[in-house]
Amino acid sequence: MKLPEVLDEIGMSRSAFYRMRARGKAPKCIKLPNGQIRVRQSDLDTWLSACEQEVD
Protein backbone atom coordinates (compact mmCIF):
# COMPACT_ATOMS: atom_id res chain seq x y z
CA MET A 1 0.00 0.00 0.00
CA LYS A 2 1.17 3.52 -0.67
CA LEU A 3 1.78 5.69 2.38
CA PRO A 4 -1.25 7.99 1.80
CA GLU A 5 -3.49 4.89 1.73
CA VAL A 6 -1.99 3.67 5.00
CA LEU A 7 -2.40 7.09 6.62
CA ASP A 8 -6.06 7.23 5.54
CA GLU A 9 -6.73 3.77 6.92
CA ILE A 10 -5.19 4.44 10.32
CA GLY A 11 -6.28 8.09 10.53
CA MET A 12 -2.84 9.52 11.16
CA SER A 13 -0.87 12.45 9.80
CA ARG A 14 2.32 11.89 7.83
CA SER A 15 4.44 13.61 10.48
CA ALA A 16 2.96 11.50 13.29
CA PHE A 17 3.59 8.36 11.24
CA TYR A 18 7.25 9.28 10.69
CA ARG A 19 7.71 10.04 14.41
CA MET A 20 6.22 6.65 15.21
CA ARG A 21 8.44 5.01 12.61
CA ALA A 22 11.55 6.68 14.08
CA ARG A 23 10.64 5.17 17.48
CA GLY A 24 10.18 1.73 15.91
CA LYS A 25 6.44 1.68 16.66
CA ALA A 26 5.06 1.84 13.10
CA PRO A 27 4.10 -1.11 10.91
CA LYS A 28 6.90 -2.75 8.97
CA CYS A 29 7.74 -0.56 5.97
CA ILE A 30 9.44 -1.19 2.66
CA LYS A 31 11.57 1.63 1.27
CA LEU A 32 11.73 1.50 -2.51
CA PRO A 33 14.87 2.52 -4.44
CA ASN A 34 13.17 5.81 -5.37
CA GLY A 35 12.70 6.60 -1.64
CA GLN A 36 8.96 5.97 -1.49
CA ILE A 37 7.51 3.99 1.41
CA ARG A 38 5.18 1.02 1.05
CA VAL A 39 3.44 -1.14 3.64
CA ARG A 40 2.16 -4.62 2.90
CA GLN A 41 -1.52 -5.05 3.80
CA SER A 42 -0.61 -8.12 5.87
CA ASP A 43 1.97 -6.13 7.87
CA LEU A 44 -0.55 -3.35 8.49
CA ASP A 45 -3.19 -5.87 9.63
CA THR A 46 -0.69 -7.53 11.99
CA TRP A 47 0.32 -4.14 13.41
CA LEU A 48 -3.31 -3.09 13.90
CA SER A 49 -4.06 -6.37 15.69
CA ALA A 50 -1.12 -5.80 18.02
CA CYS A 51 -2.42 -2.30 18.81
CA GLU A 52 -5.86 -3.51 19.86
CA GLN A 53 -6.72 -3.10 23.50
CA GLU A 54 -9.65 -4.55 25.34
CA VAL A 55 -12.02 -1.79 26.43
CA ASP A 56 -13.90 -2.26 29.69
N, C-alpha and C positions, 0 to 999 in steps of 0.2 A: 504494500500500500504506500502511496505517496504521503509525505508528511502532512500536507493539508487535510487529507482524508482521515489520518490518525487523529489529528487535533480536533477535527469536527466530531469524531466518534467519542472521544474522551472529554470533550468540552474544556479544552485547555489552550492557553495562549502559546505561541511559539517560544516566547522568552521563558515562560514557566517550564515548558517541556525541556528546553536546553539546560536550565538550572537543574532540573531533576536528572537529566542525563549525565551532567557533570558529577553529580553525587552518586551515580550508579544505581538510581532508583527507577529509571525509565525502562520500558520494554526493550528487548534486544533489538538493536538497529543494524542495518547494513549500510555502509557508506560506499556508494558507487564511485568509480574512477573520476567521474565529473564532479564529485563532491556532494551530490544529492543524497539524501537519507531515505531509506525505505525500511518498512517494518512488515514482516510476514504476518498475515492474519492469524496464523496459529500462535506466533509469539505474543501478539497483542492479546489474544484470548487467554493465554496462559497467565500473562501479567495481570489482566483484569480479574481473573479468578483468584490470584494471590492477594489482590487488594481488597477483596470482599471481606466485610466484617459482619458478624451477626449483630442485628439491632434488637435490643430488648424492648 
